[in-house]
Amino acid sequence: MNKIKLITDELINERLEAKGFGEKQSNNEEVARQNVLNHYGVELTDNWTAKAEYYIYEETTKDGYTVYVATNDTDSISICEDIYYYDGDLGDALEEAIKYSNGDEDYPEIIYVDDLYQNFIDLAIENLFVYLAEKFEEEVTNELIDEGYVEPELVTN
């Protein structure tokens, strides 16, 4: 009689951890951050550099109000598209910049952020980690099915 190989949460998590997106990594902010950045080929820096591909920084208007700039071209800033009134909105801009970057681990795309310890960075990284973990979970499940494993709900007694 053949023994049925079941897909379990533990088995999925084991494979996710091997990819860097399992429970162990999700519980360690620094590891999760580095795994997301490595996956997308991105490096965050707080050193203003001419070779950054994307910039997020704070500016002050002439009359003393604070605004936030998120742009790939500091020489041509669009008020409609690149200026944010609230820093909480910068997470979406950073998430998009990371997700659609063109870097790789050997030649990462540089993203300048004037303060690397802002909440919007943590939120963007967390969202991307969850996105990647879900994507890899689907991939791992398909690999297990290809290897002859069966999802528990498909087993009949």
C-alpha positions in Angstrom: 0.0 0.0 0.0 1.4 3.4 -1.0 1.8 5.9 1.7 0.2 9.3 0.9 2.6 12.2 1.2 0.6 15.2 2.6 1.4 18.8 2.2 1.6 20.3 5.7 2.1 23.8 7.0 5.4 22.6 8.5 6.7 21.3 5.2 5.7 24.5 3.4 7.3 26.6 6.1 10.5 24.5 5.9 10.8 25.3 2.2 9.8 28.9 2.6 12.6 29.3 5.2 15.0 27.8 2.7 14.0 30.6 0.3 14.3 33.2 3.1 10.6 33.9 3.5 9.4 31.6 6.3 8.2 32.1 9.9 11.7 32.4 11.2 12.6 35.2 8.9 9.3 37.0 9.4 10.0 37.2 13.1 13.4 39.0 12.5 12.9 42.5 11.1 16.5 42.9 9.9 16.6 39.5 8.2 13.2 40.1 6.6 14.4 43.5 5.4 17.6 42.2 3.9 15.9 39.3 2.2 13.3 41.6 0.5 16.0 44.0 -0.6 18.2 41.2 -1.9 15.3 39.6 -3.8 14.6 42.8 -5.6 18.2 43.8 -6.0 17.9 47.1 -4.0 20.1 48.9 -1.5 18.7 51.6 0.7 21.1 54.4 1.6 21.0 57.7 3.5 24.0 59.1 1.7 23.0 61.5 -1.0 24.6 60.1 -4.1 24.3 61.0 -7.8 24.0 57.3 -8.7 20.8 56.7 -6.8 17.9 55.6 -9.0 15.2 56.8 -6.7 15.1 59.5 -3.9 12.8 60.0 -1.0 13.5 63.0 1.2 11.9 65.9 3.2 11.8 69.4 1.9 10.4 72.7 3.3 8.3 75.0 1.3 9.1 78.8 1.2 6.4 79.4 3.8 7.8 76.8 6.2 5.6 73.8 5.5 7.1 70.3 5.3 6.5 68.2 2.2 8.1 65.0 1.0 9.6 64.2 -2.3 9.7 60.7 -3.9 11.2 60.8 -7.4 13.6 59.1 -9.7 14.7 62.5 -11.2 15.6 65.2 -8.7 16.2 67.6 -11.6 12.6 67.4 -12.8 10.2 67.1 -9.9 6.5 66.9 -10.7 4.4 68.5 -8.1 1.4 66.3 -9.0 3.3 63.0 -9.0 6.4 63.4 -6.8 5.3 65.6 -3.8 3.6 64.2 -0.8 2.0 66.1 2.0 2.1 63.2 4.5 5.1 61.0 5.1 2.7 58.1 5.7 2.0 58.0 2.0 5.7 57.4 1.2 5.4 53.7 2.0 3.4 53.1 -1.2 5.9 55.1 -3.2 8.9 53.1 -1.7 7.1 49.8 -2.1 6.5 50.5 -5.8 10.1 51.7 -6.3 11.4 48.5 -4.8 9.0 46.2 -6.5 9.7 47.6 -10.0 13.4 48.1 -9.6 15.9 46.8 -12.1 18.8 45.8 -9.8 20.2 42.5 -8.8 22.2 41.2 -5.9 25.5 41.9 -7.6 24.6 45.4 -8.9 21.8 46.6 -6.7 19.6 49.6 -7.6 20.3 52.4 -5.0 17.4 54.1 -3.3 18.2 57.2 -1.3 16.1 57.8 1.9 17.1 60.7 4.1 16.4 58.7 7.3 16.6 54.9 7.1 14.6 54.4 10.3 11.3 55.9 9.3 8.1 54.0 9.8 7.1 54.0 6.2 10.2 52.0 5.3 9.3 49.3 7.8 5.7 49.2 6.4 6.9 49.0 2.8 9.3 46.1 3.6 6.6 44.3 5.7 4.1 44.5 2.8 6.7 43.3 0.3 7.8 40.4 2.6 4.1 39.3 2.9 3.7 39.6 -0.9 6.8 37.5 -1.6 6.0 34.9 1.1 2.5 34.4 -0.4 4.0 34.2 -3.9 6.6 31.7 -2.8 4.1 29.7 -0.8 2.1 29.1 -4.0 5.3 28.2 -5.8 6.3 25.8 -3.0 2.9 24.2 -3.0 3.1 23.6 -6.8 6.6 22.1 -6.4 5.3 19.7 -3.7 2.4 18.7 -5.9 4.8 18.0 -8.8 6.8 15.8 -6.3 3.8 13.7 -5.6 2.5 15.4 -2.4 -1.2 15.8 -1.9 -3.1 18.6 -0.2 -4.9 17.3 2.9 -8.4 18.4 1.8 -8.1 16.3 -1.3 -7.5 13.0 0.6 -10.6 10.8 1.0 -10.7 7.9 3.5 
